[in-house]
Amino acid sequence: MAGSPTAVPHLLHNHVVRAIRSRALLQPGQSVLVAVSGGPDSVALLSILHDLAPAWKLSLTVVHGNYGLRGVESDEDATFVTALCRRLNVPCLVRPLHVREREPGASSSLQARAREVRYRLFHDLAQALPVDRVALGHTADDQAETVLLRMLRGAGLRGLAGMPYTRERLFIRPLLGVTRREILSYLAAVGLSYRSDSSNAKSVYLRNRVRQEVLPVLTSLTPSVTRLLARQADIVRADDELLDRLAARRLRRVMRRGDPNTIVLDRAAFRRHPTALQRRMLRLAIRGLAPASAGPRSDQVLSILASLATNRSGAAWTIGQLIVRSGQGTVEVTVRSGRAPVPEPDGVSRKDATVAASEVVTCGSLPSVASWSPTGEVVRLRPVTQARGRALLKHPSSATALFDADHLLLPLTIRSWQPGDWFVPVGMGGRRKKLQDYFTDAKLSRSVREHIPLLLSQEQIAWIVGQRIDARFAATASTTRFVLASVTGPVRRKGVC
């Protein structure tokens, strides 16, 4: 480790101070937990806050989470952070974090699960110490990557707003307006070394591919693209917050009754609002009863609104610990008590109601393993070598699908059949075929077809799991990068062509 920070404030130091003041991220006298991984961003954050501490009377404590996923390298990161804190005379807490690298049936990537564990640690320490703020080292580059990733996933305004400077009145991101290049320049100027995470070079993670492949291309077209995307996130966030305030006011107008366990809305008044406001009002009602939940998925919101647009009543959707019901003249959001049965929609059997509420499983990285609970099947996806891929092309099987990795875009999702679904079967010259027609030709009963998992890439069907692959994603003799999908499980379908 090199020398100590310079006595003369660096330009980056002044930039961060302006952000802290203009956005009220910190107040003098506060206690701050600083998350330090040992990488350049978090080391720079700690250095700057350490410089500010005397004048602002800040009390700093560092936390370092050691996942142990990189063996000796992870332990060396912890040793580096401990030594840095000892030198700066800052208390340091090193905590082991346990994340299974491959979790059968998990619907989230390793990175997503690691993030959940990390934030749980931050919350626990914030209450135990206690502290006023938890400082995170996210930069403008992280923001640009996040915006691009969410754009690829078809996010709305909330997603395109990226990461906020402050969240839950606890987490702050003082470096969010600073580029990684500026961070490295600062560390070189003040003589601080840092650790490099080897996992950041692995192309199996979608974020790494955006960082290594997409952003360099965009930068060659527009050198300031990182700052532009970060600025766009700020603009979108302001619009999103304004729409949320408008939706909150409209929600109060259509609310018939509200208590800690139930919110009842006037259905007719709710439906008179534009669809964009209906989506927000519904999300706000759900968030009001379950503020700590992840909230409804987009497909769940669209399903609810589509049902409310009809004259049918009695439909119900389970969202985490909540149930959303459509009544004759009401929309009711209720906290579930125990495991009471959900009312059946009018004219829909119990079996159909179960399918309508079936899950959507997300595979954000490769390799990935996902379980499909309606049938007990397990879908596995992994890259294979070119030699292996070409060998598999010669031996096709209904239990496997071989994809061209350059056409199969992450994240992938698995869901059940929906009316209107179509695909492009291999061998049909690029012609579309409705899934309903395909199932009829295959002589599959309704009870079977509604449980068959579908693998989707960017909302397009890539594989009718265990049956047919879509020609747009199928590997061919000219494919150079292969992804193999396979399905195992207890289900044996009759009438499969």
VOGU-3710 file (C-alpha; in Angstrom, 3 decimals, decimal comma):
1> magsptavph> 0,000/0,000/0,000  1,291/3,416/-0,959  1,414/6,626/1,009  -1,365/8,577/2,716  -3,811/11,026/1,159  -2,461/14,452/0,276  -3,059/17,442/2,516  -4,351/19,546/-0,412  -7,907/18,616/-1,397  -8,141/16,889/-4,752
11> llhnhvvrai> -10,714/18,077/-7,322  -12,663/14,883/-6,746  -12,768/15,650/-3,034  -14,469/18,978/-3,746  -16,881/17,350/-6,218  -18,027/14,836/-3,612  -18,431/17,514/-0,935  -20,695/19,482/-3,286  -22,804/16,397/-3,921  -23,092/15,679/-0,195
21> rsrallqpgq> -24,200/19,238/0,528  -26,530/19,764/-2,443  -28,292/16,431/-1,914  -28,170/16,501/1,906  -26,510/13,086/2,040  -24,799/13,771/5,361  -25,150/16,140/8,290  -22,368/17,150/10,691  -22,042/14,870/13,706  -23,528/11,783/12,058
31> svlvavsggp> -22,323/8,217/12,444  -21,522/6,514/9,118  -21,000/2,871/8,216  -18,756/2,727/5,127  -18,968/-0,399/2,951  -15,437/-1,155/1,703  -14,694/-4,084/-0,594  -11,106/-3,056/-1,209  -11,784/-2,053/-4,815  -10,917/1,418/-6,149
41> dsvallsilh> -14,395/2,920/-5,666  -14,841/1,991/-2,013  -11,225/2,861/-1,138  -11,703/6,320/-2,653  -14,991/6,724/-0,747  -13,363/5,851/2,568  -10,419/8,185/1,879  -12,663/11,157/1,131  -14,981/10,568/4,101  -11,930/10,143/6,328
51> dlapawklsl> -10,703/13,561/5,158  -14,120/15,072/5,887  -14,543/13,458/9,295  -12,705/16,040/11,479  -14,473/19,103/10,038  -17,875/17,420/9,840  -17,432/15,569/13,149  -18,297/12,285/11,450  -17,887/8,975/13,247  -16,785/6,342/10,725
61> tvvhgnyglr> -16,937/2,548/10,921  -15,944/0,288/8,019  -17,655/-2,992/7,159  -16,171/-5,571/4,803  -18,149/-8,639/3,769  -16,092/-11,696/2,885  -18,034/-14,154/0,714  -15,041/-16,462/0,366  -16,118/-17,256/-3,205  -12,647/-16,494/-4,613
71> gvesdedatf> -10,696/-18,430/-2,001  -7,339/-16,871/-1,119  -8,168/-13,773/-3,146  -11,198/-13,070/-0,930  -9,109/-13,466/2,233  -6,471/-11,113/0,835  -9,177/-8,504/0,188  -10,199/-8,703/3,859  -6,567/-8,399/4,971  -6,070/-5,367/2,722
81> vtalcrrlnv> -9,156/-3,568/4,069  -8,188/-4,345/7,675  -4,689/-2,919/7,131  -6,067/0,206/5,444  -8,466/0,857/8,327  -5,716/0,289/10,885  -3,602/2,879/9,119  -6,461/5,396/9,000  -7,421/4,564/12,595  -10,972/3,651/11,580
91> pclvrplhvr> -12,816/0,750/13,270  -13,205/-2,172/10,860  -15,752/-4,992/10,963  -15,020/-8,015/8,758  -18,025/-10,288/8,454  -18,256/-13,651/6,652  -21,105/-13,798/4,151  -22,410/-17,124/2,941  -23,908/-17,434/-0,539  -24,232/-20,769/-2,282
101> erepgasssl> -22,594/-20,491/-5,700  -25,159/-22,785/-7,281  -28,500/-23,046/-5,584  -30,858/-25,599/-7,201  -34,123/-23,942/-8,161  -32,920/-20,431/-7,384  -34,521/-17,822/-9,604  -31,830/-15,202/-9,119  -28,191/-15,034/-10,126  -25,266/-15,458/-7,782
111> qararevryr> -24,664/-11,705/-7,931  -28,284/-10,980/-6,993  -28,197/-13,383/-4,050  -24,878/-11,920/-2,872  -26,392/-8,448/-3,006  -29,356/-9,533/-0,861  -27,021/-11,012/1,758  -24,860/-7,899/1,731  -27,750/-5,500/2,230  -29,147/-7,667/5,000
121> lfhdlaqalp> -25,813/-7,290/6,780  -25,893/-3,521/6,315  -29,402/-3,289/7,747  -28,487/-5,442/10,749  -25,352/-3,446/11,549  -27,144/-0,121/11,076  -29,553/-1,124/13,846  -26,991/-2,797/16,103  -24,268/-0,126/16,143  -26,366/2,102/15,509
131> vdrvalghta> -25,459/4,397/12,577  -27,205/7,251/10,774  -26,055/6,407/7,254  -24,527/3,550/5,261  -22,185/4,881/2,550  -21,837/2,860/-0,663  -19,214/3,325/-3,379  -21,353/3,192/-6,530  -20,085/5,466/-9,321  -21,397/7,013/-12,536
141> ddqaetvllr> -20,058/3,950/-14,390  -22,140/1,674/-12,155  -25,122/3,896/-12,860  -24,600/3,730/-16,636  -24,306/-0,076/-16,495  -27,457/-0,322/-14,388  -29,464/1,857/-16,792  -28,323/-0,196/-19,802  -29,098/-3,496/-18,057  -32,577/-2,344/-17,129
151> mlrgaglrgl> -33,123/-1,006/-20,630  -32,317/-4,470/-21,984  -34,919/-5,915/-19,607  -37,619/-3,551/-20,811  -37,831/-1,539/-17,586  -40,191/1,380/-17,116  -39,353/4,799/-15,688  -38,638/3,393/-12,227  -35,984/1,059/-13,632  -34,481/3,592/-16,039
161> agmpytrerl> -34,060/6,002/-13,136  -31,191/3,784/-12,018  -29,838/4,022/-8,491  -30,783/7,009/-6,313  -28,224/9,039/-4,350  -30,101/8,135/-1,194  -32,397/5,227/-0,357  -34,584/4,386/2,632  -33,118/7,434/4,395  -30,206/5,161/5,261
171> firpllgvtr> -28,083/4,332/2,218  -26,127/7,084/0,477  -24,015/7,048/-2,706  -21,702/10,101/-2,620  -19,721/8,968/-5,700  -22,700/8,470/-8,021  -21,749/11,498/-10,112  -18,080/10,476/-10,375  -16,617/8,353/-13,181  -14,294/5,428/-12,573
181> reilsylaav> -11,568/7,216/-14,520  -11,772/10,088/-12,044  -11,605/7,611/-9,166  -8,402/6,037/-10,513  -6,898/9,468/-11,106  -7,679/10,439/-7,505  -6,153/7,277/-6,047  -2,995/7,774/-8,081  -2,752/11,401/-6,942  -3,165/10,611/-3,246
191> glsyrsdssn> -1,034/7,473/-3,366  -3,575/4,853/-2,372  -3,544/1,309/-3,721  -6,579/-0,952/-4,098  -7,625/-4,504/-4,885  -8,926/-5,853/-8,210  -11,754/-8,410/-8,234  -11,033/-11,187/-10,754  -14,759/-12,002/-11,052  -15,279/-8,634/-12,764
201> aksvylrnrv> -13,537/-10,087/-15,821  -15,874/-13,092/-16,170  -18,098/-12,750/-19,229  -20,731/-15,106/-17,774  -22,148/-12,141/-15,845  -24,325/-9,882/-17,970  -23,146/-6,751/-16,159  -19,545/-7,608/-17,013  -20,425/-7,995/-20,685  -22,145/-4,611/-20,669
211> rqevlpvlts> -19,050/-3,119/-19,011  -16,534/-4,812/-21,295  -18,362/-4,939/-24,619  -21,324/-2,553/-24,767  -20,040/0,553/-22,983  -16,730/0,687/-24,938  -18,702/0,706/-28,206  -21,023/3,431/-26,924  -18,025/5,416/-25,656  -16,419/5,239/-29,110
221> ltpsvtrlla> -19,593/6,810/-30,523  -20,144/9,291/-27,680  -17,126/9,751/-25,375  -19,250/11,226/-22,598  -21,843/8,415/-22,656  -21,257/7,462/-18,998  -22,090/10,954/-17,751  -24,988/11,249/-20,213  -26,571/8,022/-18,984  -26,076/9,074/-15,368
231> rqadivradd> -27,661/12,460/-16,140  -30,530/10,747/-17,949  -31,129/8,622/-14,844  -31,376/11,813/-12,752  -33,904/13,327/-15,180  -35,989/10,155/-15,365  -35,939/9,814/-11,571  -37,326/13,341/-11,173  -40,133/12,535/-13,634  -40,801/9,231/-11,879
241> elldrlaarr> -41,046/10,899/-8,485  -43,448/13,524/-9,864  -45,689/10,828/-11,347  -45,595/8,938/-8,066  -46,788/12,043/-6,190  -49,589/12,481/-8,730  -50,536/8,799/-8,453  -50,543/9,030/-4,643  -53,028/11,925/-4,755  -55,268/10,069/-7,219
251> lrrvmrrgdp> -55,025/6,910/-5,114  -56,391/8,752/-2,077  -59,350/9,940/-4,160  -60,377/6,437/-5,237  -59,753/4,796/-1,864  -62,930/3,697/-0,095  -61,217/2,264/2,960  -57,695/1,790/4,235  -56,143/0,226/7,338  -52,841/-1,583/8,123
261> ntivldraaf> -54,183/-4,825/6,605  -56,521/-3,803/3,793  -56,904/-1,151/1,113  -60,184/-1,026/-0,828  -60,430/1,019/-4,041  -63,459/2,141/-6,031  -63,085/0,037/-9,162  -64,976/2,347/-11,541  -63,099/5,441/-10,339  -59,806/3,552/-10,577
271> rrhptalqrr> -60,518/2,480/-14,168  -61,260/6,053/-15,285  -57,565/6,932/-14,886  -55,035/6,442/-17,689  -53,322/3,045/-17,676  -49,982/4,628/-16,757  -51,506/6,034/-13,556  -53,388/2,804/-12,825  -50,079/0,918/-12,802  -48,583/3,363/-10,346
281> mlrlairgla> -51,668/3,547/-8,130  -51,759/-0,239/-7,887  -48,055/-0,431/-7,034  -48,451/2,301/-4,413  -51,367/0,481/-2,795  -49,316/-2,718/-2,624  -46,258/-0,885/-1,332  -48,411/0,790/1,320  -49,247/-2,589/2,889  -45,887/-4,275/2,221
291> pasagprsdq> -43,215/-1,553/2,080  -40,344/-4,027/2,494  -41,426/-6,359/-0,319  -39,998/-6,405/-3,832  -43,439/-5,418/-5,135  -45,391/-6,966/-8,000  -43,752/-8,071/-11,228  -44,702/-6,241/-14,415  -46,562/-9,262/-15,750  -48,642/-9,426/-12,560
301> vlsilaslat> -49,585/-5,739/-12,823  -50,540/-6,153/-16,490  -52,631/-9,234/-15,658  -54,501/-7,369/-12,917  -55,187/-4,320/-15,096  -56,331/-6,490/-18,018  -58,802/-8,259/-15,736  -60,079/-4,990/-14,241  -60,702/-3,647/-17,743  -63,384/-6,340/-18,170
311> nrsgaawtig> -66,685/-6,733/-16,343  -65,556/-9,933/-14,622  -65,100/-10,089/-10,879  -63,780/-12,568/-8,360  -60,271/-12,913/-9,785  -57,425/-12,967/-7,280  -53,654/-12,657/-7,439  -51,127/-13,576/-4,769  -48,222/-11,125/-4,522  -45,855/-12,049/-1,739
321> qlivrsgqgt> -47,798/-11,751/1,503  -50,657/-9,887/-0,176  -53,756/-10,829/-2,152  -55,280/-8,519/-4,779  -58,967/-9,235/-5,507  -61,305/-7,765/-8,090  -64,851/-7,339/-6,785  -68,047/-6,153/-8,451  -67,290/-2,531/-7,674  -64,010/-2,710/-5,782
331> vevtvrsgra> -60,338/-3,568/-5,978  -59,119/-4,971/-2,670  -55,514/-5,391/-1,535  -55,263/-7,497/1,625  -52,516/-8,903/3,817  -52,743/-12,684/3,785  -53,623/-14,382/7,056  -52,293/-17,921/7,128  -52,885/-19,956/3,977  -56,547/-19,355/3,335
341> pvpepdgvsr> -57,685/-20,421/-0,164  -57,822/-17,719/-2,790  -61,255/-17,065/-4,340  -61,681/-18,431/-7,844  -62,341/-16,043/-10,767  -65,837/-16,214/-12,256  -66,103/-19,016/-14,812  -62,575/-20,294/-14,170  -61,800/-23,645/-12,579  -59,464/-24,039/-9,590
351> kdatvaasev> -56,932/-25,660/-11,945  -57,054/-22,693/-14,342  -56,774/-20,211/-11,472  -53,586/-21,918/-10,321  -52,068/-21,641/-13,772  -53,045/-17,997/-14,081  -51,070/-17,221/-10,942  -48,044/-19,363/-11,958  -44,587/-18,061/-11,335  -42,105/-16,419/-13,639
361> vtcgslpsva> -38,571/-17,673/-13,076  -35,640/-15,445/-14,076  -32,196/-16,707/-15,120  -29,893/-13,692/-15,010  -26,581/-15,409/-15,660  -25,006/-18,603/-16,960  -24,670/-21,308/-15,812  -28,120/-21,380/-14,226  -30,480/-23,922/-12,677  -34,206/-23,224/-12,346
371> swsptgevvr> -37,044/-25,357/-11,025  -40,534/-25,171/-12,507  -42,871/-25,867/-9,608  -46,083/-26,586/-11,603  -44,506/-29,783/-13,021  -41,469/-30,407/-10,837  -39,151/-30,117/-13,828  -35,664/-28,636/-13,520  -34,176/-26,593/-16,380  -30,398/-26,243/-16,575
381> lrpvtqargr> -28,553/-23,803/-18,833  -24,810/-23,638/-19,377  -22,299/-22,598/-22,033  -20,509/-25,465/-23,794  -17,380/-25,536/-25,906  -17,520/-25,265/-29,664  -16,446/-28,897/-30,055  -19,117/-30,082/-27,620  -21,766/-27,926/-29,278  -21,044/-29,278/-32,753
391> allkhpssat> -21,130/-32,824/-31,442  -24,516/-32,200/-29,825  -25,881/-30,820/-33,107  -25,549/-34,319/-34,553  -27,592/-35,903/-31,762  -30,728/-33,795/-31,106  -33,000/-34,702/-28,206  -36,361/-33,417/-26,994  -34,880/-33,119/-23,499  -32,184/-30,683/-24,648
401> alfdadhlll> -31,983/-27,537/-26,725  -28,830/-26,088/-28,239  -28,789/-22,326/-28,684  -26,588/-19,821/-30,476  -25,194/-17,768/-27,567  -24,973/-14,659/-29,768  -28,746/-14,712/-30,274  -29,817/-15,792/-26,787  -29,855/-12,614/-24,700  -29,882/-12,563/-20,902
411> pltirswqpg> -31,834/-12,383/-18,695  -33,878/-15,436/-19,655  -37,290/-16,106/-18,155  -39,423/-19,203/-17,764  -43,204/-18,925/-17,664  -46,309/-20,782/-18,772  -48,326/-20,359/-21,968  -50,385/-17,205/-22,473  -53,054/-16,570/-25,130  -51,493/-15,026/-28,230
421> dwfvpvgmgg> -48,078/-16,670/-27,745  -46,290/-17,720/-30,936  -42,910/-19,014/-32,024  -40,925/-19,839/-35,174  -40,431/-23,624/-35,266  -37,244/-24,997/-36,783  -37,942/-26,376/-40,258  -40,872/-24,067/-41,116  -38,931/-21,598/-43,259  -39,201/-18,750/-40,772
431> rrkklqdyft> -43,016/-18,894/-40,531  -44,730/-18,192/-37,219  -46,974/-20,680/-35,474  -49,352/-19,932/-32,630  -48,695/-22,047/-29,574  -52,396/-22,825/-29,358  -52,243/-24,348/-32,862  -49,035/-26,180/-32,034  -50,572/-27,704/-28,911  -53,679/-28,729/-30,863
441> daklsrsvre> -51,587/-30,399/-33,578  -49,569/-32,162/-30,860  -52,844/-33,392/-29,285  -51,961/-31,915/-25,921  -54,880/-31,486/-23,531  -55,553/-28,100/-21,963  -54,524/-29,384/-18,551  -51,113/-30,365/-19,962  -50,402/-27,360/-22,178  -51,027/-24,836/-19,425
451> hiplllsqeq> -48,262/-26,307/-17,289  -45,561/-26,642/-19,970  -42,670/-24,249/-19,197  -41,581/-21,837/-21,906  -38,041/-20,432/-22,022  -38,021/-16,819/-23,205  -35,233/-14,504/-24,320  -36,184/-10,824/-24,202  -39,910/-11,775/-24,126  -39,573/-14,031/-27,202
461> iawivgqrid> -40,108/-17,788/-26,915  -36,822/-19,617/-27,449  -37,843/-23,122/-26,392  -41,050/-24,976/-25,629  -39,254/-26,865/-22,924  -38,908/-30,551/-23,689  -40,438/-30,166/-27,158  -39,509/-27,621/-29,841  -36,876/-24,916/-30,188  -37,389/-21,584/-31,949
471> arfaatastt> -35,388/-21,164/-35,164  -34,372/-17,614/-34,231  -32,295/-18,903/-31,311  -31,316/-22,400/-32,457  -27,651/-23,256/-32,932  -26,596/-24,121/-36,492  -23,489/-25,379/-38,238  -22,186/-21,790/-38,384  -22,619/-21,170/-34,625  -19,388/-20,467/-32,748
481> rfvlasvtgp> -20,690/-19,958/-29,208  -23,140/-22,506/-27,786  -25,517/-22,619/-24,813  -26,997/-25,974/-23,834  -30,373/-26,192/-22,097  -31,645/-29,435/-20,643  -34,734/-30,448/-18,714  -35,106/-33,203/-16,150  -37,952/-34,033/-13,836  -40,789/-36,360/-12,990
491> vrrkgvc> -43,206/-35,224/-15,710  -43,834/-37,438/-18,734  -46,278/-35,844/-21,133  -48,576/-37,810/-23,376  -49,284/-36,724/-26,888  -45,978/-34,964/-27,444  -45,014/-34,843/-31,099
//
